[in-house]
Amino acid sequence: MQIRTVTATAAVAVLLTACGGGESESGTTQSASTSSSTSESTPSESSASESESPESSETESSETEGSESESGSAAGGGEMEEVEVGESVEDPELGNTVEVTKIVRDFASEDFANIAEDGGEIVLVEIDAKAGDEFSGGVNGPFKLRADGTDSSSTSIVDDELEAAGMTPFDGPSRGEEATGWLAFQVNTRADSYEFVYTRLAAKVIGSDKTFPKEEWTIELP
């Protein structure tokens, strides 16, 4: 059983395979690799010359507006505060769940320092994702940060700085698996607060008439 994921404007489809084709999971069971394309541009990828901010992970408890937070020194030498979130969403049709565990505002990137200088910021969101076991394709987003009607897509431009700060970049889990990691978002105009957006693209089960409409879930961030 296979499921094909497509967008309204994208020419390339995402393939989710329930029981065959692609990369081998074990000696006999196989799952397909997932490829996706979207017509939306990624602010951070389109501006390779723009700046972003690094983080680190020493822990020190404090309370911030009812949320627990951890603070540590960022790679750039400044203080970094990890604020606990602990909110989750579930896709009942594919069986995927995504929990936002922490958020970091104003990540102090040395490589992309100009983002903050120009009035933006790099926001880090740690998620714990579990992929359903019926269809392959796993949990790969798209993931976005929304503020005042504007979406910022996740980016990998500060992955090296995340790793240097001891923070694992998010790598989407395959069917039936779980993964935890950090997503980075380049925001060109800093906002007071954001929403985290997880999108399930429109999909069709290969070999049948069953379809899933595009759907998105949001989590309010502190």
Secondary structure as GFF3:
##gff-version 3
##sequence-region A 1 222
A	DSSP	beta_strand	2	5	.	.	.	ID=ss1
A	DSSP	beta_strand	14	17	.	.	.	ID=ss2
A	DSSP	beta_strand	23	24	.	.	.	ID=ss3
A	DSSP	beta_strand	30	31	.	.	.	ID=ss4
A	DSSP	alpha_helix	43	46	.	.	.	ID=ss5
A	DSSP	beta_strand	61	64	.	.	.	ID=ss6
A	DSSP	beta_strand	67	73	.	.	.	ID=ss7
A	DSSP	beta_strand	79	91	.	.	.	ID=ss8
A	DSSP	beta_strand	96	104	.	.	.	ID=ss9
A	DSSP	alpha_helix	114	117	.	.	.	ID=ss10
A	DSSP	beta_strand	121	130	.	.	.	ID=ss11
A	DSSP	beta_strand	143	147	.	.	.	ID=ss12
A	DSSP	beta_strand	150	155	.	.	.	ID=ss13
A	DSSP	alpha_helix	159	164	.	.	.	ID=ss14
A	DSSP	beta_strand	178	187	.	.	.	ID=ss15
A	DSSP	beta_strand	195	200	.	.	.	ID=ss16
A	DSSP	beta_strand	203	206	.	.	.	ID=ss17
A	DSSP	beta_strand	211	212	.	.	.	ID=ss18
A	DSSP	beta_strand	215	220	.	.	.	ID=ss19
###
